[in-house]
Amino acid sequence: MAIYKIKRIETICIEVNAKDNAEMRALYTDGTVDDHCTNVLWNPVYSDRKYVYEVDGNIVDIWNKEE
């Protein structure tokens, strides 16, 4: 029996309006960016999930038919 360590890597792309870099830094610093990325009601422009499976420190392809 093997123990599988599973990592889910999620990329979320959102759009935030800001007049310049200083305003964007302020939105990041005050938590607005994180709020938009984590709010379940927010509709992301793009979302992608990747799963990585690891056994005994080795990444494995669980979908590979050859074992």
C-alpha positions in Angstrom: 0.0 0.0 0.0 1.3 3.5 -0.9 0.5 6.8 0.7 -0.2 9.5 -1.9 0.5 13.1 -1.1 -1.8 15.2 -3.3 -1.2 18.9 -4.1 -3.8 21.0 -5.8 -2.3 24.0 -7.5 -4.9 26.5 -8.5 -4.4 29.5 -10.7 -7.1 32.2 -10.6 -6.9 35.2 -12.9 -9.1 38.2 -12.1 -9.2 41.8 -13.4 -8.9 44.7 -11.1 -9.2 48.4 -12.3 -6.5 50.7 -11.0 -5.3 54.1 -12.3 -1.6 53.3 -11.8 0.9 51.0 -10.0 0.6 52.9 -6.8 -3.2 52.3 -6.6 -2.6 48.6 -7.5 -0.1 48.3 -4.7 -2.6 49.9 -2.3 -5.3 47.5 -3.4 -2.9 44.6 -2.8 -1.7 45.9 0.6 -5.2 46.5 1.9 -6.3 43.0 1.0 -8.7 43.9 -1.9 -6.8 41.6 -4.3 -6.9 38.6 -2.0 -10.6 39.2 -1.2 -11.4 39.2 -4.9 -9.4 36.0 -5.5 -10.9 34.1 -2.6 -14.5 35.4 -2.6 -16.7 32.5 -3.8 -19.2 35.0 -5.3 -16.4 36.5 -7.5 -16.5 35.3 -11.1 -12.9 34.8 -12.2 -11.8 35.5 -15.8 -9.8 32.3 -15.8 -9.4 29.5 -13.4 -7.3 26.4 -13.7 -6.5 23.5 -11.4 -3.6 21.1 -11.5 -3.2 18.1 -9.3 0.3 16.7 -8.4 0.5 13.2 -7.0 3.6 12.1 -5.0 4.6 8.8 -3.5 7.7 8.4 -1.4 9.0 11.7 -2.6 8.5 10.9 -6.3 5.9 12.5 -8.5 3.7 9.9 -10.2 1.3 10.0 -13.1 -1.8 8.2 -11.9 -3.3 8.4 -15.4 -0.4 6.4 -17.0 -1.7 2.9 -17.7 1.8 1.4 -17.5 2.7 0.5 -13.9 
